[in-house]
């Protein structure tokens, strides 16, 4: 399966969509990750967070999270791909 490239600012929407597809609440994700609900909410809203927090969330949701450096744009892009779809 080819990875889906998620552009900056859309990762939170992809995470929320996966969580909703699993019929999980943000509190369910908190339980699995050890993160606070405010952190989960901030990520889903497109706010700033650490790579560590993103990694924990993606692991809990069975998403593969990778960072790719785009040499043309000289910016970081996030890759998030559903493994168990």
LOBA-398607 format. One record per residue: residue number from 0; residue in one letter; x, y, z of N, C-alpha, C in turn. Coordinates in nm, 3 decimals. Atoms other than C-alpha are relative to their C-alpha. Example, Ala and Ser with C-alpha at 12.3 -4.5 7.8 and 13.67 -1.06 7.14 Angstrom:
<atoms>
+-----+--------+---------+---------+---------+---------+---------+---------+---------+---------+---------+
! num ! residu !     n.X !     n.Y !     n.Z !    ca.X !    ca.Y !    ca.Z !     c.X !     c.Y !     c.Z !
+-----+--------+---------+---------+---------+---------+---------+---------+---------+---------+---------+
!   0 !      A !   0.089 !  -0.119 !   0.000 !   1.230 !  -0.450 !   0.780 !   0.090 !   0.120 !   0.000 !
!   1 !      S !  -0.082 !  -0.119 !  -0.006 !   1.367 !  -0.106 !   0.714 !  -0.077 !   0.109 !   0.073 !
+-----+--------+---------+---------+---------+---------+---------+---------+---------+---------+---------+
</atoms>
This chain:
<atoms>
+-----+--------+---------+---------+---------+---------+---------+---------+---------+---------+---------+
! num ! residu !     n.X !     n.Y !     n.Z !    ca.X !    ca.Y !    ca.Z !     c.X !     c.Y !     c.Z !
+-----+--------+---------+---------+---------+---------+---------+---------+---------+---------+---------+
!   0 !      X !   0.085 !  -0.117 !   0.000 !   0.000 !   0.000 !   0.000 !   0.089 !   0.124 !   0.000 !
!   1 !      X !  -0.077 !  -0.123 !   0.009 !   0.138 !   0.340 !  -0.099 !  -0.039 !   0.093 !   0.115 !
!   2 !      X !   0.032 !  -0.092 !  -0.109 !   0.166 !   0.585 !   0.194 !  -0.077 !   0.122 !  -0.049 !
!   3 !      X !   0.074 !  -0.122 !   0.029 !  -0.070 !   0.881 !   0.201 !   0.076 !   0.115 !   0.063 !
!   4 !      X !  -0.071 !  -0.117 !  -0.051 !   0.113 !   1.210 !   0.236 !  -0.101 !   0.098 !   0.056 !
!   5 !      X !   0.090 !  -0.094 !  -0.066 !  -0.059 !   1.438 !   0.483 !   0.074 !   0.134 !   0.009 !
!   6 !      X !  -0.063 !  -0.131 !  -0.001 !   0.025 !   1.804 !   0.432 !  -0.009 !   0.065 !   0.137 !
!   7 !      X !  -0.001 !  -0.075 !  -0.125 !   0.110 !   2.034 !   0.719 !  -0.138 !   0.062 !   0.023 !
!   8 !      X !   0.130 !  -0.055 !  -0.034 !  -0.208 !   2.137 !   0.896 !  -0.116 !  -0.097 !  -0.015 !
!   9 !      X !   0.107 !   0.097 !   0.021 !  -0.407 !   1.828 !   0.795 !   0.018 !  -0.128 !   0.081 !
!  10 !      X !  -0.027 !   0.120 !  -0.079 !  -0.251 !   1.568 !   1.023 !  -0.104 !  -0.018 !   0.110 !
!  11 !      X !   0.100 !   0.007 !  -0.107 !  -0.491 !   1.651 !   1.307 !  -0.134 !  -0.051 !  -0.050 !
!  12 !      X !   0.126 !   0.048 !   0.059 !  -0.790 !   1.596 !   1.078 !   0.006 !  -0.149 !  -0.029 !
!  13 !      X !  -0.016 !   0.142 !   0.029 !  -0.653 !   1.258 !   0.972 !  -0.005 !  -0.083 !   0.128 !
!  14 !      X !   0.001 !   0.068 !  -0.130 !  -0.597 !   1.157 !   1.335 !  -0.142 !  -0.006 !   0.055 !
!  15 !      X !   0.138 !  -0.003 !  -0.050 !  -0.948 !   1.265 !   1.434 !  -0.089 !  -0.095 !  -0.081 !
!  16 !      X !   0.081 !   0.088 !   0.085 !  -1.101 !   1.081 !   1.137 !   0.023 !  -0.147 !   0.036 !
!  17 !      X !  -0.031 !   0.138 !  -0.037 !  -0.921 !   0.757 !   1.234 !  -0.061 !  -0.033 !   0.137 !
!  18 !      X !   0.057 !   0.023 !  -0.134 !  -1.026 !   0.794 !   1.601 !  -0.151 !  -0.017 !  -0.009 !
!  19 !      X !   0.145 !   0.008 !   0.015 !  -1.386 !   0.854 !   1.499 !  -0.041 !  -0.130 !  -0.070 !
!  20 !      X !   0.029 !   0.125 !   0.070 !  -1.379 !   0.555 !   1.261 !   0.006 !  -0.119 !   0.096 !
!  21 !      X !  -0.011 !   0.104 !  -0.102 !  -1.274 !   0.341 !   1.559 !  -0.106 !   0.013 !   0.109 !
!  22 !      X !   0.103 !  -0.030 !  -0.100 !  -1.559 !   0.495 !   1.763 !   0.060 !   0.016 !   0.139 !
!  23 !      X !  -0.069 !  -0.029 !  -0.125 !  -1.312 !   0.603 !   2.030 !  -0.019 !   0.145 !   0.037 !
!  24 !      X !   0.000 !  -0.138 !  -0.050 !  -1.330 !   0.911 !   2.247 !   0.145 !   0.045 !   0.017 !
!  25 !      X !  -0.134 !  -0.051 !  -0.030 !  -1.034 !   1.136 !   2.314 !   0.052 !  -0.061 !   0.130 !
!  26 !      X !  -0.042 !   0.062 !  -0.126 !  -1.030 !   0.986 !   2.663 !   0.052 !  -0.142 !  -0.022 !
!  27 !      X !  -0.052 !   0.133 !   0.034 !  -0.982 !   0.640 !   2.511 !   0.145 !   0.011 !  -0.047 !
!  28 !      X !  -0.137 !  -0.021 !   0.050 !  -0.674 !   0.771 !   2.330 !   0.092 !   0.042 !   0.115 !
!  29 !      X !  -0.078 !  -0.041 !  -0.117 !  -0.555 !   0.935 !   2.653 !   0.043 !  -0.122 !   0.082 !
!  30 !      X !  -0.028 !   0.121 !  -0.077 !  -0.576 !   0.602 !   2.833 !   0.112 !  -0.081 !  -0.065 !
!  31 !      X !  -0.099 !   0.081 !   0.072 !  -0.369 !   0.429 !   2.565 !   0.136 !   0.069 !  -0.014 !
!  32 !      X !  -0.125 !  -0.073 !   0.025 !  -0.108 !   0.704 !   2.527 !   0.063 !   0.059 !   0.125 !
!  33 !      X !  -0.052 !  -0.068 !  -0.119 !  -0.073 !   0.852 !   2.875 !   0.004 !   0.151 !  -0.016 !
!  34 !      X !   0.004 !  -0.144 !   0.024 !  -0.132 !   1.197 !   2.726 !  -0.127 !   0.059 !   0.059 !
!  35 !      X !   0.119 !  -0.068 !  -0.051 !  -0.379 !   1.455 !   2.856 !  -0.099 !   0.023 !  -0.114 !
!  36 !      X !   0.103 !  -0.023 !   0.102 !  -0.708 !   1.511 !   2.675 !   0.024 !   0.132 !  -0.072 !
!  37 !      X !  -0.027 !  -0.129 !   0.064 !  -0.605 !   1.871 !   2.609 !   0.105 !  -0.015 !  -0.111 !
!  38 !      X !  -0.101 !   0.025 !   0.104 !  -0.304 !   1.739 !   2.413 !  -0.063 !  -0.064 !  -0.123 !
!  39 !      X !   0.067 !   0.067 !   0.111 !  -0.523 !   1.510 !   2.202 !  -0.085 !   0.100 !  -0.076 !
!  40 !      X !   0.085 !  -0.101 !   0.061 !  -0.766 !   1.793 !   2.137 !   0.083 !   0.099 !  -0.083 !
!  41 !      X !  -0.087 !  -0.095 !   0.069 !  -0.484 !   2.032 !   2.041 !   0.053 !  -0.060 !  -0.131 !
!  42 !      X !  -0.051 !   0.068 !   0.120 !  -0.337 !   1.777 !   1.794 !  -0.110 !  -0.007 !  -0.106 !
!  43 !      X !   0.110 !   0.013 !   0.094 !  -0.676 !   1.715 !   1.633 !  -0.041 !   0.134 !  -0.059 !
!  44 !      X !   0.034 !  -0.134 !   0.048 !  -0.731 !   2.090 !   1.601 !   0.111 !   0.060 !  -0.086 !
!  45 !      X !  -0.110 !  -0.048 !   0.082 !  -0.401 !   2.125 !   1.417 !   0.102 !   0.084 !   0.074 !
!  46 !      X !  -0.093 !  -0.076 !  -0.080 !  -0.211 !   2.280 !   1.705 !   0.136 !  -0.066 !   0.012 !
!  47 !      X !  -0.137 !   0.050 !  -0.018 !   0.153 !   2.234 !   1.795 !   0.006 !  -0.106 !   0.108 !
!  48 !      X !  -0.026 !   0.103 !  -0.100 !   0.275 !   1.930 !   1.981 !   0.136 !  -0.060 !  -0.031 !
!  49 !      X !  -0.131 !   0.064 !   0.021 !   0.585 !   1.717 !   2.013 !  -0.012 !  -0.118 !  -0.095 !
!  50 !      X !  -0.004 !   0.118 !   0.085 !   0.689 !   1.445 !   1.772 !  -0.028 !  -0.124 !   0.085 !
!  51 !      X !   0.025 !   0.112 !  -0.090 !   0.681 !   1.210 !   2.071 !  -0.150 !  -0.020 !   0.022 !
!  52 !      X !   0.145 !   0.011 !  -0.020 !   0.312 !   1.288 !   2.135 !  -0.068 !  -0.050 !  -0.127 !
!  53 !      X !   0.058 !   0.047 !   0.127 !   0.227 !   1.243 !   1.766 !   0.026 !  -0.149 !  -0.020 !
!  54 !      X !  -0.036 !   0.141 !   0.015 !   0.409 !   0.911 !   1.765 !  -0.087 !  -0.088 !   0.090 !
!  55 !      X !   0.084 !   0.076 !  -0.093 !   0.216 !   0.789 !   2.072 !  -0.143 !  -0.010 !  -0.050 !
!  56 !      X !   0.137 !  -0.001 !   0.050 !  -0.117 !   0.891 !   1.922 !  -0.014 !  -0.092 !  -0.121 !
!  57 !      X !   0.006 !   0.084 !   0.121 !  -0.043 !   0.728 !   1.586 !   0.016 !  -0.148 !   0.035 !
!  58 !      X !  -0.013 !   0.139 !  -0.044 !   0.072 !   0.410 !   1.761 !  -0.131 !  -0.052 !   0.056 !
!  59 !      X !   0.126 !   0.042 !  -0.062 !  -0.250 !   0.396 !   1.963 !  -0.109 !  -0.024 !  -0.105 !
!  60 !      X !   0.102 !   0.010 !   0.104 !  -0.458 !   0.440 !   1.646 !   0.042 !  -0.093 !  -0.114 !
!  61 !      X !  -0.054 !   0.089 !   0.103 !  -0.251 !   0.187 !   1.446 !   0.027 !   0.074 !  -0.131 !
!  62 !      X !  -0.042 !  -0.079 !   0.115 !  -0.125 !   0.459 !   1.215 !   0.152 !   0.000 !  -0.005 !
!  63 !      X !  -0.145 !  -0.008 !   0.018 !   0.227 !   0.463 !   1.074 !   0.035 !   0.146 !  -0.018 !
!  64 !      X !  -0.037 !  -0.142 !   0.002 !   0.381 !   0.803 !   1.143 !   0.146 !   0.014 !  -0.038 !
!  65 !      X !  -0.138 !  -0.026 !   0.045 !   0.691 !   0.921 !   0.958 !   0.014 !   0.148 !  -0.032 !
!  66 !      X !  -0.032 !  -0.137 !   0.039 !   0.857 !   1.255 !   0.903 !   0.089 !  -0.008 !  -0.122 !
!  67 !      X !  -0.081 !  -0.002 !   0.122 !   0.994 !   1.326 !   0.559 !   0.042 !   0.144 !  -0.026 !
!  68 !      X !  -0.048 !  -0.133 !   0.033 !   1.209 !   1.621 !   0.475 !  -0.014 !   0.021 !  -0.150 !
!  69 !      X !   0.017 !  -0.035 !   0.140 !   1.105 !   1.779 !   0.148 !   0.113 !   0.094 !  -0.038 !
!  70 !      X !  -0.119 !  -0.079 !   0.033 !   1.432 !   1.901 !   0.003 !  -0.032 !   0.118 !  -0.091 !
!  71 !      X !   0.036 !  -0.111 !   0.088 !   1.260 !   2.122 !  -0.255 !  -0.058 !   0.116 !   0.081 !
!  72 !      X !   0.065 !  -0.104 !  -0.079 !   1.051 !   2.311 !  -0.002 !   0.076 !   0.030 !   0.129 !
!  73 !      X !  -0.076 !  -0.014 !  -0.124 !   1.299 !   2.268 !   0.284 !  -0.092 !   0.009 !   0.123 !
!  74 !      X !   0.092 !   0.004 !  -0.114 !   1.017 !   2.190 !   0.521 !  -0.026 !  -0.145 !   0.037 !
!  75 !      X !   0.035 !   0.134 !  -0.045 !   0.903 !   1.891 !   0.722 !  -0.145 !  -0.029 !  -0.035 !
!  76 !      X !   0.135 !   0.046 !   0.030 !   0.601 !   1.698 !   0.603 !  -0.026 !  -0.126 !   0.080 !
!  77 !      X !   0.036 !   0.119 !  -0.078 !   0.417 !   1.434 !   0.800 !  -0.063 !  -0.103 !  -0.090 !
!  78 !      X !   0.066 !   0.112 !   0.068 !   0.322 !   1.095 !   0.669 !  -0.077 !  -0.079 !   0.104 !
!  79 !      X !   0.083 !   0.080 !  -0.090 !   0.040 !   0.913 !   0.834 !  -0.079 !  -0.096 !  -0.089 !
!  80 !      X !   0.064 !   0.098 !   0.087 !  -0.091 !   0.593 !   0.684 !  -0.068 !  -0.105 !   0.085 !
!  81 !      X !   0.073 !   0.103 !  -0.073 !  -0.356 !   0.354 !   0.807 !   0.052 !  -0.138 !  -0.034 !
!  82 !      X !  -0.052 !   0.134 !   0.022 !  -0.214 !   0.007 !   0.853 !  -0.113 !  -0.102 !   0.001 !
!  83 !      X !   0.107 !   0.100 !  -0.018 !  -0.525 !  -0.181 !   0.965 !  -0.133 !   0.050 !  -0.052 !
!  84 !      X !   0.125 !  -0.049 !   0.057 !  -0.788 !  -0.034 !   0.733 !  -0.076 !  -0.111 !  -0.066 !
+-----+--------+---------+---------+---------+---------+---------+---------+---------+---------+---------+
</atoms>
